[in-house]
Amino acid sequence: MQGVGNDYAQQNSIQLSAGSHFFQIQDSHKMRRVVVLGKNLAEQLPKAKVGGLLKINGVPFHIIGIQIEQSSNVSFSSDNALFIPQTTFNQLWQQQPDKLFIQPDGSVPRAALIKSIRQLLGSRLHFDPKDENTLFIPDPANFGHFILMLLRAIQLFLVFSGGMTLSVGAIGVANIMFLAVAERTREIGLRMALGAKGGQILWQFQLEALVLIMLGAIPGFLISWGCITLLATLPLPDWLGTPTLNLEGAWITLGIITLLGLIAGFYPARRAAGLDPVIALTQ
């Protein structure tokens, strides 16, 4: 249960069901016993409806609003809460407010606003405004910066993991191509004896390495596209968003994979192109 001001719903983007309304300024001035229920709480009370009565600690309250599901504000979810006017709360339970929700004007600098709040409350409650331990003011901007840095760290970790995966794949392709050169030494010697140039042998094995890389990359892209398409059809929460395929990122990844394929196949191909046909035919 929370005793709040009549601006609380607007500040926290609380949405109410049809026929509902949040309490008005006269409800607070007259300390009326009215209540707004969170969605989950209303579902747990089968008889709860707009216009009905709800007893809180034996005190009857008129239900004037029922909230619909709130998913956009994760930090201050009120689906399980009930709200009554702050003045009514203070009158019945003799408790002073312990939190203030402030919605600043967009033109006011954040640091100046926080400084003004500390000075105002410091003068009224008799504490040093410079002492940050006396008053806790959560700063959503700092929290947003922390979340941004956390997401950047996760992105860097994923990039590093992806790079390591591609590197391991390239090493595997290089090993396969070295093995292919060793097993096809006689074939290489025969082709060179029939007039094949070293450059032709080089590009043959380069192409084989590239095809080998693509045989792994293309199914991977198709599986990713299928998973993204499937997730887009599911009823995901609003805060999670809808997954989409980043074509720019896909093309960049494809370019990196192609480059790795050429690099992985270059040394085995150069070894194959440098074989002596006479020695190769005796292998």
C-alpha positions in Angstrom: 0.0 0.0 0.0 1.3 3.4 -0.9 0.1 6.9 0.0 0.8 9.1 -3.0 0.0 12.5 -4.5 -2.6 13.0 -7.2 0.3 13.5 -9.8 1.8 10.1 -9.2 -0.1 8.4 -12.0 1.1 10.9 -14.6 4.7 10.9 -13.3 4.9 7.1 -13.6 2.7 6.6 -16.7 0.1 4.5 -14.9 -2.7 3.4 -17.2 -6.1 2.6 -15.9 -8.9 0.4 -17.2 -12.1 1.8 -18.8 -14.3 3.7 -16.3 -11.4 4.2 -13.9 -9.7 7.4 -12.8 -6.9 8.3 -10.4 -7.8 10.5 -7.4 -7.9 14.2 -7.9 -6.6 17.1 -5.9 -9.8 17.5 -3.9 -9.5 13.8 -2.8 -6.2 14.7 -1.2 -7.4 17.9 0.3 -10.5 16.3 1.8 -8.6 13.1 2.8 -11.1 10.9 1.1 -10.9 7.1 1.5 -10.5 6.2 -2.1 -8.2 3.5 -3.6 -6.7 2.5 -6.9 -5.7 -1.1 -7.3 -2.8 -2.6 -9.3 -3.7 -5.1 -12.0 -2.4 -8.3 -10.3 -3.9 -7.3 -6.9 -7.3 -6.7 -8.5 -7.1 -10.1 -10.1 -6.5 -11.7 -6.7 -9.6 -10.0 -5.3 -12.6 -11.5 -7.3 -15.1 -9.0 -6.0 -12.9 -5.9 -6.7 -14.5 -3.6 -9.2 -14.7 0.1 -9.9 -17.3 1.6 -7.6 -17.0 -1.2 -5.0 -15.7 -1.2 -1.5 -12.4 -2.6 -0.2 -11.5 -2.8 3.5 -7.9 -2.0 4.4 -7.1 -2.9 8.0 -10.8 -2.7 8.7 -11.2 0.7 7.1 -13.5 0.8 4.0 -12.3 2.4 0.9 -14.1 3.2 -2.4 -12.4 1.6 -5.4 -12.1 4.4 -8.1 -9.6 2.8 -10.4 -8.0 -0.5 -11.5 -4.7 -0.4 -13.3 -4.0 -2.3 -16.6 -0.8 -4.1 -17.1 2.3 -1.9 -16.8 5.3 -3.3 -18.7 7.2 -0.2 -19.8 8.4 0.9 -16.3 10.4 -2.0 -15.0 12.0 -0.2 -12.0 8.7 1.0 -10.4 6.2 -1.7 -11.4 2.9 -1.1 -9.6 1.0 -4.2 -10.7 0.9 -5.5 -7.2 0.3 -2.2 -5.4 -2.6 -0.2 -4.2 -2.7 3.5 -3.9 -4.5 5.9 -1.6 -4.2 9.7 -1.2 -1.1 10.6 0.8 -3.1 12.8 3.2 -5.5 9.9 3.9 -2.5 7.7 4.6 -1.0 10.2 7.0 -4.3 10.7 8.8 -5.0 7.0 9.4 -1.5 5.7 10.0 0.3 8.8 11.3 3.3 8.3 8.9 5.2 11.0 7.1 6.3 10.7 3.4 9.6 8.8 2.9 9.9 9.3 -0.9 9.5 12.2 -3.3 8.9 11.7 -7.0 10.0 14.7 -8.9 9.4 15.3 -12.7 11.7 18.0 -13.8 11.2 20.4 -16.6 13.3 19.4 -19.6 15.0 22.7 -19.7 16.4 22.4 -16.1 20.0 21.0 -15.9 20.1 17.8 -13.9 23.0 18.8 -11.6 21.3 22.2 -10.9 18.0 20.5 -10.0 19.7 18.1 -7.6 21.6 20.9 -5.9 18.4 22.9 -5.5 16.6 20.0 -4.0 19.4 19.4 -1.5 19.5 23.1 -0.5 15.7 23.3 -0.1 15.3 20.2 2.0 18.5 21.0 3.9 17.1 24.3 5.0 13.8 22.8 6.0 15.1 19.6 7.6 18.2 21.2 9.1 21.0 19.2 7.5 24.1 20.1 5.4 23.2 20.1 1.7 26.8 19.1 0.9 26.5 15.9 3.0 25.3 13.3 0.4 24.8 10.7 3.1 21.8 12.5 4.6 19.7 12.4 1.5 19.6 9.8 -1.2 18.6 11.1 -4.6 18.6 8.3 -7.3 19.7 9.7 -10.6 18.1 7.9 -13.6 20.8 9.4 -15.8 23.6 7.7 -13.9 21.6 4.5 -13.8 21.0 4.8 -17.6 24.8 5.4 -18.1 25.5 2.3 -16.0 23.1 0.2 -18.1 24.6 1.5 -21.3 28.1 0.6 -20.1 26.9 -2.8 -19.1 25.4 -3.4 -22.5 28.6 -2.2 -24.2 30.6 -4.6 -22.1 28.3 -7.4 -23.1 28.7 -6.4 -26.8 32.4 -6.4 -26.5 32.3 -9.8 -24.9 30.1 -11.2 -27.7 32.5 -9.6 -30.3 35.5 -11.2 -28.6 33.7 -14.6 -28.3 32.6 -14.4 -32.0 36.2 -13.5 -33.0 37.6 -16.5 -31.1 35.0 -18.8 -32.7 35.9 -17.5 -36.2 39.6 -17.9 -35.4 39.2 -21.5 -34.3 37.1 -22.2 -37.4 39.8 -20.7 -39.6 42.5 -22.8 -37.9 40.3 -25.9 -38.5 39.9 -25.0 -42.2 43.7 -24.5 -42.5 44.4 -27.9 -41.0 41.9 -29.5 -43.3 43.5 -27.9 -46.3 47.0 -28.9 -45.2 45.7 -32.5 -44.9 44.1 -32.2 -48.4 47.4 -31.0 -49.9 49.3 -33.9 -48.3 46.7 -36.5 -49.5 46.6 -35.0 -53.1 50.3 -34.6 -53.6 50.4 -37.0 -56.5 47.4 -35.3 -58.1 49.1 -31.9 -57.8 52.3 -33.3 -59.3 50.4 -34.8 -62.2 48.5 -31.6 -63.0 51.8 -29.6 -62.9 53.4 -32.2 -65.1 50.6 -31.7 -67.6 51.2 -27.9 -67.7 49.3 -26.5 -64.8 50.9 -23.3 -63.4 51.6 -22.7 -59.8 49.1 -19.8 -59.8 46.3 -22.2 -61.0 47.1 -24.7 -58.2 47.1 -21.8 -55.7 43.7 -20.5 -56.7 42.3 -24.0 -56.8 43.0 -24.6 -53.1 42.1 -21.0 -52.2 38.7 -21.7 -53.8 38.3 -25.0 -52.0 39.0 -23.3 -48.7 36.5 -20.6 -49.4 33.8 -23.2 -50.4 34.6 -25.0 -47.2 34.1 -21.9 -45.1 30.8 -21.0 -46.9 29.4 -24.5 -46.3 29.5 -23.7 -42.6 28.6 -20.0 -42.8 25.5 -20.2 -45.1 23.6 -22.8 -42.9 24.5 -20.7 -39.9 23.0 -17.6 -41.4 19.9 -19.5 -42.4 19.5 -20.9 -38.9 19.9 -17.4 -37.4 17.3 -16.0 -39.8 14.9 -18.8 -39.0 15.3 -18.2 -35.2 14.8 -14.4 -35.6 11.7 -15.0 -37.8 10.3 -17.4 -35.2 10.9 -15.0 -32.2 9.3 -12.2 -34.1 6.0 -14.2 -34.2 6.0 -14.8 -30.4 4.3 -12.5 -27.9 7.5 -11.1 -26.4 7.4 -8.4 -23.6 7.7 -4.8 -24.7 10.9 -4.2 -22.8 12.6 -7.1 -24.7 11.7 -5.7 -28.1 11.3 -7.4 -31.4 14.5 -9.1 -32.8 15.4 -8.1 -36.3 18.2 -9.2 -38.7 20.8 -6.5 -39.2 21.7 -6.7 -42.9 24.7 -4.4 -42.5 26.1 -6.6 -39.7 25.4 -9.8 -41.8 27.3 -8.4 -44.8 30.2 -7.4 -42.5 30.3 -10.8 -41.0 30.2 -12.5 -44.4 33.1 -10.3 -45.5 35.1 -11.3 -42.4 34.3 -15.0 -43.0 35.4 -14.7 -46.7 38.7 -13.0 -45.6 39.3 -15.7 -43.0 38.7 -18.4 -45.6 41.2 -16.9 -48.0 43.8 -16.5 -45.2 43.2 -20.1 -43.9 43.6 -21.5 -47.4 46.6 -19.4 -48.5 49.4 -21.2 -46.8 48.2 -24.7 -47.7 47.6 -23.5 -51.3 51.1 -21.8 -51.5 52.6 -25.1 -50.3 50.7 -27.0 -53.0 51.7 -24.5 -55.7 55.4 -24.7 -54.6 55.7 -28.5 -55.0 58.2 -29.9 -57.4 56.3 -32.0 -60.0 58.9 -34.8 -60.0 59.0 -35.1 -56.2 55.2 -34.9 -56.0 54.7 -37.8 -58.5 57.0 -40.0 -56.3 54.9 -39.4 -53.2 
